[in-house]
């Protein structure tokens, strides 16, 4: 399994220059990091014990909304993380 993963990852770096990636794949590659990060954080915010939990009593969801608002307004990574953590602790204490 490890060799297959290594081969897949190395193929993008080790392909000869004569082989071109399809245009659709080249256009899609810049969106991979955002998609992967969303796949990591979205379940943490939206699920509790494997069940969708959309409520004002979901402190993770509220803290995530606060972090998204800070990221949208100031576009500073450290400020986003700090605001998200502060909001999570505040909502955990309040709720």
Residue pairs with C-beta under 8 A, 6 or more apart in sequence:
12 21
21 29
41 64
44 60
45 58
45 60
45 61
45 64
46 52
46 53
46 54
46 61
47 53
48 58
48 60
53 61
54 61
55 61
56 62
57 95
59 88
59 91
59 92
59 95
60 88
62 87
62 91
63 84
63 85
63 87
63 88
63 90
63 91
64 84
66 83
66 84
66 87
67 80
67 81
67 83
67 84
67 87
69 83
70 76
70 79
70 80
70 83
70 84
71 79
71 80
74 80
